[in-house]
Amino acid sequence: MHEFVQGARMLLRGLGQWRRSPGAMALGLIPGLVVGLVFTAALVGWAVLLTNVVDDWTPFADDWTPLWATVVRTAIGVASFGAVAFLAIVSFTAVTLTVGEPFYDRIWRATERTATGRVPDADYGFWRAAGDAVRLIARGAMAAVAAWLVGLIPFVGGILGFLVGLVLTGWLLADELTSRSLSARGLDRRARRAVLRGNRARALGFGVATQLCFLVPLGAVAVMPAAVAGSTLWTHAALRETARAEDRPTDAAR
């Protein structure tokens, strides 16, 4: 539990980057705002259509008693909206990080300089970010299906589906958000996964805390810059990196 809390604290520490690099952090709001508006419109449209969609999916319930027809259709509706919402969160992160690559690169570099006094040399780049985004969306779709299936359980499915989706998506967010800082240190995808598995509780703490913030209206837009900074600090802690006194930037240099 201690490691889980420590992971969540990395997101709070990422918020501290607003004080150190306010310009870069403010620019990091722009991609999230643009993508967030598109995704919000899509979710609202799905919610409007959901009742008719569920009715089309369940013609077999037309002859049931009203109580059981309502129970089944409500369970399917809640599970379906929750699954799409979780997929939207994972996709939002992937798309926003790809679209906002130049903005988040500035945040990452500023956080690296502040925390360790240097910026790793290995290039991350747009195409690697795009490849990671595609893989994340595919894995997010599988997580959404798992949450949807659990959510079909009558009465308790909504809560259980939410918890399953929260854990699975939190892990995916931690994987995606830390990919930049880990790849910049020359770690390939297999090595990055090994670091995450070796710090499983801390990765879940960071990812779950980030997703809970993303569930708040406009939270994803507001928190994304801090999530990028916090994921960099998470990498430093996982790899036990600290700044040497002579390498740490002075206030004047900042």
Secondary structure as the mmCIF struct_conf table of DSSP 4:
data_model
#
loop_
_struct_conf.conf_type_id
_struct_conf.id
_struct_conf.beg_label_comp_id
_struct_conf.beg_label_asym_id
_struct_conf.beg_label_seq_id
_struct_conf.end_label_comp_id
_struct_conf.end_label_asym_id
_struct_conf.end_label_seq_id
HELX_RH_AL_P HELX_RH_AL_P1 HIS A 2 LEU A 15
TURN_TY1_P TURN_TY1_P1 GLY A 16 GLY A 16
HELX_RH_AL_P HELX_RH_AL_P2 GLN A 17 ARG A 20
HELX_RH_AL_P HELX_RH_AL_P3 PRO A 22 LEU A 27
TURN_TY1_P TURN_TY1_P2 GLY A 28 GLY A 28
HELX_RH_AL_P HELX_RH_AL_P4 LEU A 29 TRP A 57
HELX_RH_3T_P HELX_RH_3T_P1 PRO A 59 ASP A 63
BEND BEND1 TRP A 64 TRP A 64
HELX_RH_AL_P HELX_RH_AL_P5 PRO A 66 VAL A 99
TURN_TY1_P TURN_TY1_P3 GLY A 100 GLY A 100
HELX_RH_AL_P HELX_RH_AL_P6 GLU A 101 THR A 116
BEND BEND2 GLY A 117 ARG A 118
BEND BEND3 ALA A 122 ALA A 122
HELX_RH_AL_P HELX_RH_AL_P7 GLY A 125 GLY A 151
TURN_TY1_P TURN_TY1_P4 LEU A 152 LEU A 152
BEND BEND4 ILE A 153 ILE A 153
TURN_TY1_P TURN_TY1_P5 PRO A 154 VAL A 156
HELX_RH_AL_P HELX_RH_AL_P8 GLY A 157 SER A 183
TURN_TY1_P TURN_TY1_P6 ALA A 184 GLY A 186
HELX_RH_AL_P HELX_RH_AL_P9 ARG A 189 GLY A 198
TURN_TY1_P TURN_TY1_P7 ASN A 199 ASN A 199
HELX_RH_AL_P HELX_RH_AL_P10 ARG A 200 LEU A 215
BEND BEND5 VAL A 216 VAL A 216
TURN_TY1_P TURN_TY1_P8 PRO A 217 LEU A 218
HELX_RH_AL_P HELX_RH_AL_P11 GLY A 219 ALA A 238
TURN_TY1_P TURN_TY1_P9 LEU A 239 ARG A 240
TURN_TY1_P TURN_TY1_P10 ALA A 245 ASP A 247
BEND BEND6 ARG A 248 ARG A 248
HELX_LH_PP_P HELX_LH_PP_P1 PRO A 249 THR A 250
TURN_TY1_P TURN_TY1_P11 ASP A 251 ALA A 253
#
